[in-house]
Amino acid sequence: MPLVILQPSSAMPVIGGTSSHQQAYCMHSSYLNGRGLVRCDNLPSVSYFRKSEFVKSNVLSDLGFVNHLKVCGNLCKFLLKYRSVLQTSSQNSPLVIKNDIPQNADLPKYYSKKEKKPFPIPIIELRRAARERLKNSRGQPRRPVPPPKNGLLVKSLIPVAYDVLNARILLINNLRKLMKVVIVHACKCCNEIHVGPVGHPFKSCRGAGASSRHGLHDWGSAMVEDILVPVDAYHLYDRLRKRIAHDERFSIPRIPAVVELCIQAGVNLPEYPAKRRRKAIIRIGKNEFIDADESDLPDPEAQSPTVPILSEIPESEIVPPSSAEEIVLLAEETLLAWERMRKGANKLMKMYPVRVCGYCPEVHVGSSGHKAQNCGAHKHQQRNGQHGWQRAVLDDLIPPRYVWHVSDINGPPMKRELRSFYGQAPIVVELCAQAGAEVPDQYKPTMRLDIGIPASIEEAEKVV
């Protein structure tokens, strides 16, 4: 087994020096790690040497605390003395491995239904920033309010809104096609799903009748709604209108939150009209304003959208791909649509505010949340059913839904005892990966692609 040593600088492995210096360097690294491995996240290179070239197997038994202090002093002298050697010996390095992608990252923290979601930015930081803005604005002339706060659209984000809407429709159509060739299971009693020929054996079901099945899932066929979680929001004809009252909760239509965000950003849909202002509003109070007079402006011309909007394909008209090449191309196109939708929605959320309840998954697209008292989360009686609104993040608008990653669908099935060795990925990424698409780098840390899965339980017990 070769010995792995991470270099403490941008220079390459140590070549030269006496054997006593090399042995002192290795004894110091062995004292730190016990195996001759010094780990540091900001080190750029890894070099491989045989263990017999540096250190004996029983050096730790003869190394005491006093000897350790001597070794540390000798190590500093050694690095300073041979600094020039470190800089000139980079060409003689036998092997250099660089890895900029983190591995084995943890999943986003799961918050219980009994606790409130944390704010994306702590309240202390928000108050500090507000005091700083107030301090800097003293004595300065009041600046005009930029869009979209003044009622106008951000023109540079209108193409982004159309792209997000088309990416969402393309994603739905492609997922319906991929689900014809890639098997997706959904539990009939809970909301857990799994991608693969056989459902996973983990006892994680908490639905009805789970105790009689000892926590095992009752798998069935899945639908697109199981993959893309439906997150609805109220459609606002005027996004600057007053907050929706409790009595208006049934008179205002609800549509997907991503579609509502695109409409407020400039997408024109005939079935969901929206008010478009051509002049900025006039503020007469903190929460009061009047619309500017637009009578002097020419009548707006009815223009068709610059970008054609796609249409969803009904389930009865879905045609699955016929060859392996078409499946791979379809999976890659689906993964690109997923990335386009998320990146574009993230850009829109930076300009057009989106709110989410801190206790339940209710989402509202607008500057302030509605007043409908329909929150049924933990201790909603104390809040009279009102939502605890806070700033939303991208995962609140488009939930990724993590599932277990199956490294080889043709290999042995997953084992309950080896659960700690398996990784997880968003279901769209896992579905496209099993169809043949290449996994993006940002999803590899949670998938644990660099971990070898033991072949048996006996082999797993030997892993330290």
Backbone hydrogen bonds, N-H to C=O, Kabsch-Sander energy under -0.5 kcal/mol:
donor,donor_aa,acceptor,acceptor_aa,energy
3,L,49,F,-3.1
5,I,3,L,-0.5
5,I,47,S,-1.6
7,Q,45,S,-0.7
12,M,86,L,-0.9
22,Q,18,T,-1.9
23,Q,19,S,-2.5
24,A,20,S,-2.2
25,Y,21,H,-2.3
26,C,22,Q,-2.2
27,M,23,Q,-2.6
28,H,24,A,-2.0
29,S,25,Y,-1.9
30,S,26,C,-2.5
31,Y,27,M,-2.2
32,L,28,H,-1.5
33,N,29,S,-1.9
34,G,30,S,-2.6
39,R,37,L,-0.6
43,L,40,C,-1.1
47,S,5,I,-1.5
49,F,3,L,-2.1
53,E,50,R,-1.2
54,F,51,K,-1.2
55,V,51,K,-1.6
59,V,56,K,-0.9
62,D,58,N,-0.6
62,D,59,V,-0.7
63,L,60,L,-0.8
64,G,62,D,-0.7
68,H,64,G,-1.9
69,L,65,F,-1.7
70,K,66,V,-1.9
71,V,67,N,-2.7
72,C,68,H,-2.3
73,G,69,L,-2.0
74,N,70,K,-2.9
75,L,71,V,-2.5
76,C,72,C,-1.9
77,K,73,G,-2.1
78,F,74,N,-2.4
79,L,75,L,-2.4
80,L,76,C,-2.1
81,K,77,K,-2.4
82,Y,78,F,-2.1
83,R,80,L,-0.9
86,L,82,Y,-1.8
87,Q,83,R,-1.5
88,T,84,S,-1.5
89,S,85,V,-1.1
92,N,89,S,-0.9
93,S,90,S,-1.0
97,I,46,V,-1.0
104,N,445,P,-0.7
105,A,445,P,-0.6
111,Y,109,K,-0.5
115,E,112,S,-1.5
117,K,358,G,-2.3
126,L,122,P,-2.0
127,R,123,I,-2.5
128,R,124,I,-2.2
129,A,125,E,-2.3
130,A,126,L,-2.1
131,R,127,R,-2.3
132,E,128,R,-1.9
133,R,129,A,-2.2
134,L,130,A,-2.3
135,K,131,R,-2.1
136,N,132,E,-2.1
137,S,133,R,-1.5
138,R,134,L,-0.5
138,R,135,K,-0.7
140,Q,137,S,-1.6
149,K,146,P,-1.1
150,N,146,P,-0.6
151,G,148,P,-1.4
155,K,153,L,-0.9
157,L,154,V,-1.6
158,I,155,K,-1.0
161,A,157,L,-2.0
162,Y,158,I,-1.9
163,D,159,P,-2.1
164,V,160,V,-2.3
165,L,161,A,-2.1
166,N,162,Y,-2.4
167,A,163,D,-2.3
168,R,164,V,-2.0
169,I,165,L,-1.9
170,L,166,N,-2.6
171,L,167,A,-2.2
172,I,168,R,-2.1
173,N,169,I,-2.2
174,N,170,L,-2.4
175,L,171,L,-2.3
176,R,172,I,-1.8
177,K,173,N,-1.3
178,L,174,N,-2.7
179,M,175,L,-2.2
180,K,177,K,-1.2
181,V,178,L,-1.5
182,V,178,L,-2.6
185,H,194,H,-3.5
186,A,220,G,-2.6
187,C,192,E,-2.7
188,K,218,D,-2.7
194,H,185,H,-2.5
196,G,183,I,-1.9
196,G,194,H,-0.6
204,S,202,F,-1.6
205,C,215,G,-2.4
208,A,189,C,-0.6
210,A,207,G,-1.5
213,R,209,G,-1.0
214,H,211,S,-0.9
215,G,210,A,-3.1
216,L,213,R,-1.7
219,W,217,H,-0.8
220,G,186,A,-2.0
222,A,184,V,-1.4
226,D,223,M,-0.9
227,I,223,M,-0.8
227,I,224,V,-0.8
228,L,224,V,-2.8
229,V,227,I,-0.9
231,V,229,V,-0.6
232,D,230,P,-0.6
233,A,255,I,-2.9
235,H,253,P,-2.7
236,L,234,Y,-0.5
237,Y,235,H,-0.5
241,R,238,D,-1.6
248,E,245,A,-0.9
249,R,246,H,-1.1
252,I,248,E,-0.9
255,I,233,A,-2.4
257,A,231,V,-3.4
260,E,256,P,-2.2
261,L,257,A,-2.2
262,C,258,V,-2.0
263,I,259,V,-2.2
264,Q,260,E,-2.3
265,A,261,L,-1.2
266,G,263,I,-1.2
267,V,262,C,-2.3
269,L,267,V,-0.7
269,L,272,Y,-0.6
272,Y,269,L,-1.0
275,K,237,Y,-3.2
277,R,151,G,-0.7
277,R,275,K,-0.5
281,I,150,N,-2.2
282,I,290,I,-2.9
283,R,281,I,-0.6
284,I,288,E,-1.8
285,G,288,E,-1.5
290,I,282,I,-2.2
294,E,292,A,-0.5
297,L,294,E,-1.0
303,Q,301,E,-0.9
317,E,314,P,-1.1
318,I,315,E,-1.0
327,I,323,S,-1.6
328,V,324,A,-2.0
329,L,325,E,-2.3
330,L,326,E,-2.4
331,A,327,I,-2.2
332,E,328,V,-2.3
333,E,329,L,-2.2
334,T,330,L,-2.1
335,L,331,A,-2.2
336,L,332,E,-2.0
337,A,333,E,-2.1
338,W,334,T,-2.1
339,E,335,L,-2.0
340,R,336,L,-2.7
341,M,337,A,-2.3
342,R,338,W,-1.9
343,K,339,E,-2.7
344,G,340,R,-2.4
345,A,341,M,-2.2
346,N,342,R,-2.0
347,K,343,K,-1.6
348,L,344,G,-2.1
349,M,345,A,-2.2
350,K,346,N,-0.8
350,K,347,K,-0.6
351,M,347,K,-0.6
351,M,348,L,-1.1
352,Y,348,L,-3.2
355,R,364,H,-3.5
356,V,390,Q,-2.5
357,C,362,E,-2.3
358,G,388,G,-2.7
363,V,232,D,-0.7
364,H,355,R,-2.8
366,G,353,P,-1.0
366,G,364,H,-0.8
371,K,244,I,-3.0
374,N,372,A,-1.5
375,C,385,G,-2.4
376,G,374,N,-0.6
378,H,113,K,-0.8
380,H,377,A,-1.4
382,Q,379,K,-0.6
383,R,379,K,-0.6
384,N,381,Q,-0.9
385,G,380,H,-2.8
386,Q,383,R,-1.7
389,W,387,H,-1.0
390,Q,356,V,-1.7
392,A,354,V,-2.3
396,D,393,V,-0.9
397,L,393,V,-1.2
398,I,394,L,-2.9
403,V,425,A,-2.9
405,H,423,G,-3.1
407,S,405,H,-0.7
411,G,408,D,-0.9
418,L,415,K,-0.8
419,R,416,R,-1.0
421,F,418,L,-1.4
422,Y,419,R,-1.2
423,G,447,M,-0.5
424,Q,446,T,-2.7
425,A,403,V,-2.2
427,I,400,P,-1.0
427,I,401,R,-1.9
430,E,426,P,-2.6
431,L,427,I,-2.5
432,C,428,V,-2.1
433,A,429,V,-2.4
434,Q,430,E,-2.2
435,A,431,L,-0.9
436,G,432,C,-0.5
436,G,433,A,-1.0
437,A,432,C,-2.7
443,Y,440,P,-1.2
444,K,441,D,-1.0
447,M,443,Y,-0.7
447,M,444,K,-0.6
448,R,444,K,-0.9
448,R,445,P,-0.6
449,L,444,K,-0.7
451,I,448,R,-1.0
452,G,450,D,-0.5
460,A,456,S,-1.5
461,E,457,I,-1.9
462,K,458,E,-0.7
462,K,459,E,-0.6
463,V,460,A,-1.1
